[in-house]
Amino acid sequence: MKHSILKKTAALFSALTVLTLTGCAGGAAAPDSSTVPEAPAVTGNVTVTAFNVGKADALVIQTENSVTVIDAGNKGDGKYIDKFLTNQGIDTVDLLLITHFDKDHVGGASRVINKLNVKQVLVPNYESGIDEYTSFVEKIEETETPVTKLDFGASYDWAPDDITCTVYASERDNYGRDEENDFSLVMYMLHGENSFLFTGDAEEPRQQEIMALGLGKVDFLKFPYHGNYLSTTEQFLDAFDPKYTVVCCSEKEYADPNTVETLENRKIETYYTCDGNVTVVSDGKTLTCSQTAAG
């Protein structure tokens, strides 16, 4: 890549033991883009928690026996994930997925790795030059945490307990100016009859790629890019037609008014994290959403 930010910390990652995937986990070929994974039999509830950490992403997915973390907010936000899990007597994260390396997604990751037993880290296959990324990589090296770098165009299967997930990397290694958002890993998850889509900060080119996967409609959408209204927003919502969505934003940097209006007009039940943590519980057939008022 022809980007200076990708060179500054390349030496750090090259010092780690990493597995770069060019297909599915386990070495299998990537699935056909129109294939949707099959959901296993439901054995318990699945809970998704989206944290009130401002205009930043930090989410935890819990099954009966596993914890998956998607992004860790800004620097200092890892303490919310740590406290949330520790208060439940949980000291292990089975998978820490960092969608991309902007500071509002990777900033709290070093704290999560430092305070909890992280079994596996999944990241896109590029490097960044920001301090938060450097701290993240140094903490991985210090703790010898296994890392999987998902190559462009590849996918990764993750199936703890009764959920089935596929993580999709971006198709390209160059999207032009301000391209890191379009490097976002996205995760599609099935739990019984319920489907979920977590989209990082995908902008127009990446949203086009996600739509091309042929995943069909979803019940829950983690709205991409903090509620920014893009030229693809209407098409994206047409493609996935979610019943529920969570927008990760702050009061000062709220979702675009056009996005708010669009979601209201479409009667999509929408939660904004600046109003408090959002909890989504799936029993395999129905979803129940609630929000804890911000203190």
C-alpha positions in Angstrom: 0.0 0.0 0.0 1.1 3.5 -0.7 0.3 5.0 2.7 2.8 6.2 5.2 0.5 5.4 8.1 0.6 1.8 7.2 4.4 1.6 7.4 5.1 3.2 10.9 4.1 0.2 12.9 4.5 -2.6 10.4 7.6 -3.8 12.3 5.6 -4.2 15.4 3.1 -6.5 13.8 5.8 -8.4 11.9 7.3 -9.3 15.3 4.2 -11.1 16.3 3.0 -14.6 15.5 0.0 -14.0 13.3 -2.1 -16.0 10.9 -3.2 -14.1 7.8 -6.3 -15.7 6.3 -7.1 -15.6 2.7 -10.2 -17.8 3.0 -12.4 -19.1 5.8 -11.0 -20.0 9.2 -9.5 -23.5 9.2 -8.1 -23.1 5.7 -11.3 -23.7 3.8 -12.2 -21.7 0.7 -14.3 -18.6 1.2 -18.0 -19.3 0.9 -19.9 -18.2 -2.2 -21.1 -14.6 -1.6 -24.7 -15.6 -1.8 -24.4 -18.3 0.8 -25.9 -17.5 4.3 -24.5 -19.7 7.1 -26.9 -22.1 8.8 -27.9 -21.5 12.4 -27.4 -24.3 14.9 -30.1 -25.4 17.3 -30.8 -22.8 20.0 -29.6 -23.8 23.4 -29.9 -20.5 25.3 -30.2 -16.7 25.0 -27.7 -14.4 23.3 -27.2 -10.9 24.6 -25.6 -8.0 22.7 -24.6 -4.9 24.7 -23.7 -1.6 23.0 -22.0 0.8 25.4 -22.5 4.5 25.8 -19.0 5.6 25.0 -19.7 8.7 22.9 -19.1 8.7 19.1 -17.3 5.3 19.3 -18.0 1.6 19.0 -17.8 -0.8 21.9 -20.0 -3.9 21.8 -20.1 -7.2 23.7 -21.9 -10.4 22.5 -22.5 -13.1 25.1 -23.7 -16.6 24.7 -24.0 -19.1 27.6 -20.3 -20.0 27.4 -18.6 -17.3 25.3 -17.8 -13.6 25.0 -17.1 -11.8 21.8 -16.1 -8.1 21.8 -16.5 -5.9 18.7 -14.3 -2.8 19.1 -13.4 -1.1 22.3 -14.1 2.6 21.9 -11.6 5.4 22.5 -8.6 5.3 24.9 -10.0 4.7 28.4 -13.2 3.1 27.2 -11.8 -0.4 27.7 -12.6 0.0 31.4 -16.3 -0.2 30.7 -16.0 -3.5 29.0 -13.6 -4.8 31.7 -16.0 -3.7 34.5 -19.1 -5.0 32.7 -17.6 -8.5 32.4 -15.8 -8.6 35.7 -19.0 -7.7 37.6 -20.5 -10.9 36.1 -17.5 -12.9 37.2 -16.2 -13.2 33.6 -12.5 -12.9 33.1 -12.2 -14.2 29.5 -12.9 -12.8 26.1 -13.0 -15.6 23.5 -12.7 -13.2 20.5 -11.8 -9.5 20.3 -12.7 -8.2 16.9 -11.3 -4.8 15.9 -13.2 -3.7 12.8 -10.5 -1.1 11.8 -7.9 1.0 13.5 -9.4 4.4 14.0 -8.9 5.6 17.6 -12.7 5.4 18.4 -12.6 1.6 17.7 -9.1 0.4 18.8 -8.5 3.0 21.5 -9.7 0.9 24.5 -8.4 -2.5 23.1 -5.1 -2.4 25.0 -7.0 -2.2 28.3 -9.2 -5.1 27.4 -6.2 -7.2 26.6 -4.4 -6.1 29.7 -7.2 -6.8 32.1 -8.9 -9.8 30.6 -7.8 -13.1 29.2 -8.2 -12.5 25.5 -7.9 -15.8 23.6 -7.9 -14.5 20.1 -7.8 -11.1 18.3 -9.2 -10.6 14.8 -8.1 -7.6 12.8 -8.1 -6.4 9.2 -4.8 -6.8 7.3 -3.3 -3.4 7.5 -1.4 -1.2 9.9 -1.9 2.3 11.4 0.4 5.0 12.7 -1.8 6.4 15.6 -0.7 6.0 19.2 -3.8 3.9 20.1 -2.9 1.3 17.5 0.7 1.2 18.7 -0.4 0.7 22.3 -2.7 -2.1 21.1 0.0 -3.9 19.2 2.5 -3.5 22.0 0.0 -5.0 24.5 -0.6 -7.9 22.1 3.1 -8.5 21.9 3.6 -8.2 25.7 0.8 -10.7 26.5 1.5 -13.0 23.5 -2.1 -12.9 22.5 -2.8 -14.8 19.2 -3.7 -12.5 16.3 -5.5 -13.3 13.1 -5.1 -10.8 10.3 -8.0 -11.2 7.8 -6.7 -10.6 4.3 -8.6 -8.5 1.7 -11.5 -10.5 0.2 -11.3 -13.2 2.9 -13.9 -14.4 5.5 -13.6 -15.9 8.9 -16.1 -18.3 10.6 -16.8 -18.0 14.3 -19.4 -20.3 15.9 -19.4 -20.4 19.7 -22.3 -22.2 21.4 -25.5 -21.7 19.4 -24.5 -18.7 17.2 -23.0 -18.8 13.8 -20.9 -15.8 12.6 -19.1 -14.9 9.5 -16.7 -12.0 9.4 -16.0 -10.4 6.0 -12.9 -8.4 5.2 -13.0 -5.5 2.7 -12.6 -6.5 -0.9 -9.9 -4.0 -1.8 -6.7 -2.7 -0.2 -7.1 0.9 -1.5 -10.2 3.1 -1.3 -8.5 6.4 -1.8 -8.5 9.3 0.7 -9.7 8.7 4.3 -10.0 5.0 3.4 -9.7 3.3 6.8 -13.4 3.3 7.4 -13.8 1.1 4.3 -11.3 -1.4 5.6 -13.9 -2.2 8.3 -14.5 -5.9 9.1 -18.2 -6.7 9.2 -19.8 -9.5 11.0 -23.1 -11.3 10.2 -24.5 -13.4 13.0 -27.3 -15.9 13.2 -29.0 -17.1 16.4 -32.0 -19.3 15.6 -34.4 -17.2 13.5 -32.7 -13.9 14.4 -30.0 -12.3 12.3 -27.6 -9.5 13.1 -25.2 -7.3 11.1 -22.3 -5.4 12.6 -20.9 -2.9 10.2 -18.1 -0.9 11.7 -17.7 2.4 9.9 -18.4 1.2 6.4 -18.9 4.1 4.0 -20.3 4.0 0.4 -17.8 1.6 -1.3 -17.8 -0.8 1.7 -21.6 -0.7 2.0 -21.8 -1.7 -1.7 -19.6 -4.7 -0.9 -21.7 -5.7 2.0 -24.9 -5.5 0.0 -23.3 -7.7 -2.7 -22.8 -10.5 -0.1 -26.5 -11.4 -0.6 -27.1 -11.9 3.1 -30.8 -10.8 2.9 -32.8 -9.0 5.5 -31.6 -8.8 9.1 -33.4 -8.3 12.4 -30.7 -6.2 14.0 -28.3 -3.7 12.5 -25.4 -1.9 14.1 -25.8 1.2 12.0 -22.6 2.0 10.1 -20.4 5.0 10.6 -22.1 6.5 13.7 -25.3 7.5 11.9 -23.8 9.5 9.1 -26.2 9.8 6.1 -24.5 8.7 2.9 -25.5 8.3 -0.7 -26.0 4.6 -0.1 -28.0 4.8 3.1 -31.4 4.4 1.6 -30.2 1.5 -0.6 -28.5 -0.1 2.4 -31.6 0.0 4.5 -33.7 -1.3 1.6 -31.3 -4.3 1.3 -31.3 -5.2 5.0 -34.6 -3.8 6.2 -33.8 -4.1 9.9 -36.4 -4.2 12.7 -34.0 -2.7 15.2 -30.9 -0.6 14.9 -28.3 0.9 17.3 -26.5 4.1 16.4 -23.2 4.7 18.2 -23.0 8.4 18.7 -22.7 11.2 21.3 -25.0 14.1 22.2 -22.4 16.6 20.7 -21.8 14.4 17.6 -25.3 13.0 17.1 -26.6 11.0 14.1 -27.2 13.0 11.0 -30.7 14.5 11.0 -31.4 12.9 7.7 -30.5 9.5 9.2 -32.8 10.1 12.2 -35.7 11.1 9.9 -35.1 8.2 7.6 -35.1 5.7 10.4 -38.3 7.2 11.9 -40.1 7.2 8.5 -39.2 3.5 8.0 -40.5 2.8 11.5 -37.2 1.1 12.5 -36.9 0.9 16.2 -33.8 2.9 16.9 -31.5 3.3 19.9 -28.8 5.9 20.2 -26.0 5.0 22.6 -25.7 8.5 23.9 -28.9 7.9 25.7 -27.4 4.9 27.6 -26.2 1.4 27.2 -28.3 -0.7 24.8 -29.1 -4.4 25.6 -30.5 -6.7 22.9 -31.5 -10.2 24.0 -32.3 -13.0 21.5 -34.1 -16.2 22.4 -33.7 -17.5 18.9 -37.2 -16.4 17.8 -37.7 -12.9 19.2 -35.6 -9.9 20.1 -36.0 -7.8 23.2 -34.3 -4.4 23.3 -33.9 -2.1 26.3 -31.8 0.9 27.3 -30.3 2.0 30.6 -30.5 5.7 30.9 -27.2 7.5 30.8 -26.1 8.7 34.2 
